[in-house]
Amino acid sequence: MNRKAILSLMLAILLPLTGYFLVQHYSKEAEQMPRHYFIPDSVIVNNSNGKTSTDTIWHKVKNLHFVNQMGKSLSLDSLHGKIVVIDFFFSHCPSICPALARSMKKLQDAYEKIHNDSTVRFVSISVDPEHDSVPQLRKFADRYDVNHDTWWFVRADKEAMKDFAMNEVKAGFADTNVDTAFIHTENFFLLDTNRIVRGYYNGLDTLKQQQLARDISLLMLEKDKNDHSFFRQFIPILPVIFIAIAIVFIVMGMIGKKRKTQ
């Protein structure tokens, strides 16, 4: 093989490889999705086609049954496939709850007017269900002119609510000032479409609210990791494929050149 053919072969191999690794590098830098919060529930081993692999199972918050401000019996299961923003409040709160409601209202308006998207839902959970009756929840919601279809003010069983707050979204982890006897936190909790906590944000902090809006938009772009394209399985062997294609072209070129000289 002459020097020109060797150079052509090297270029044919190096150029696609360089492109592949550049794409890999910059695509990793671009994927700054909201992190998964809390340690995984478990790590399992899957046996598929004789191969062993591990998979991280992140903490998924359990279902919670409640009644909303319209008197409808619903649950988190009713929001399957939705991105959910949750906060905790009580209607006669004299301090942070009105400010949190105004912050949530801005988010609701943004995703209805700007994104015009039905993927995001908002749920405000009463920490005082004994006093927050359905009419009281409706009165509080109407005070902020909310869209009742996409933002629910809900009352649940008190013990179930406390368990959900402390053990599922882990309000005590997000806000160390939370009193387990009376959940009162200024944080918003972001759940992805699989009900995995992806962040918590101070509802009274403008910068944190901007981060929440950004993270919601990122989650709207995120795909289920199990819903891969058929071609995705070939990504690990792309360098080998590129080299094989390059060699084929070089060999074909050499054969063609040899035939011309005969």
Buried (B, 14 or more C-beta within 10 A) or exposed (E): EEEEEEEBBEEBBEEBBEEBEEEEEEEEEEEEEBEBBBEEEEEEEEEEEEEEEEEEEBBBBEBBBBBBBBEEEBEBEBBEEBBBBBBBBBBEBEEBBBEBBEBBBEBBEBBBEEBEEEBBBBBBBBBBBEEBBBEBBBBBBEEBEBEBEBBBBBBBEEEBBBBBBBEBBBBBEBBEEBEEEEBBBBBBBBBBBBBBBBBBBBBBBEEBBEBBBEBBBBBBEBEEEEEEEEEEEEEEEBBEEBBEEBEEEBEEBBEEEEEEEE
